[in-house]
């Protein structure tokens, strides 16, 4: 698991697209939602991505120059693996992309927002794993899905569009396009065609040169949680509950994902913990997506391990008040570990521990 604080949003989007543009309404953007004109059925939405679960070989076709009137394409191979998370209301897919200039890794996170009635899709480029790209949002209609969002391309406002086509066929097809005229016309700049190699996802090959700090966390765990009901309020009222965690490596081992279930007395809920390694600083970034409010990631904490203790800190807010959040991993063995979260309202001079989780490995 990871920090349980406030909501946050990432930056950027897939490959060379960079930045966040104007709000969708300002661009005249109409984002498809599943709630428009129909009943919202979460049990059905939990199966929206069943057709993509597993391992795949991917054939890519990418336009070399975008929004330049070019018709010069390059073709290359890749691999993908997709797992359901959040009880089906989220997915993670890990990717190897063999572009001519050199292979790289990338990661997609998807989550369904029942309030908005649509899916959000975020991309993390393994070559720059310190940011999460701004999402595209949308949903499915029959054998196709459409997901759109505003962005910038070389300083120019655009709309980005992802489309999934032939999703129930033996060869699903994904395409990316950009529009400079508010969605009246589109230039397709990237296409993927998928061929399944396994019905159940398994991790893609790990890189030999990678940080192994979080290898201890890969696998399935039972968890005992102890959580302070009120924070930075002098409270000593704790709640206790159980949970589970399933964690696996992504980005060749330069990342890992945790799918969490919290069996709290007032109702079970889920969340995704995502960690990415920043080789430039030798630090890990740790992000949290709360399944109760999956519209955006919380601001990350970042840090490293030293002498068996992993310490990660970051800025956040509690009830509108600026705070520091610190998470720590300790007591690490082959079959157990402890995670704890603390907050500081005085710039780190003092800390209040508000959540402690003890992990026991499951078969």
Secondary structure, 3 states (H helix, E strand, C coil): CCCCCCCCCCCCCCCCCCCCCCCHHHHCCCCCCCCCCCCCCHHHHCCCCHHHCEEEEEEEEEECCCCCCCCCEEEEEEEEEEEEEHHHCEEEEEEEEEECCEEEEEEEEEEEECCCCEEEEEEEEHHHCCCCCCCEEEEEECCEEEEEEEEEECCEEEEEEEEEECCCCCCCEEEEEEECCCCCCCEEEEEEEEEEEECCCCCCCCCCCCCCCCHHHCEEEEEEEEEECCCCCCCCCEEEEEEEEEEEEEHHHCEEEEEEEEECCCCCEEEEEEEEEECCCCEEEEEEEECCCCCCCEEEEEEEEECCEEEEEEEEEECCEEEEEEEEEECCCCCEEEEEEEEECCCCCCCEEEEEEEEEECC
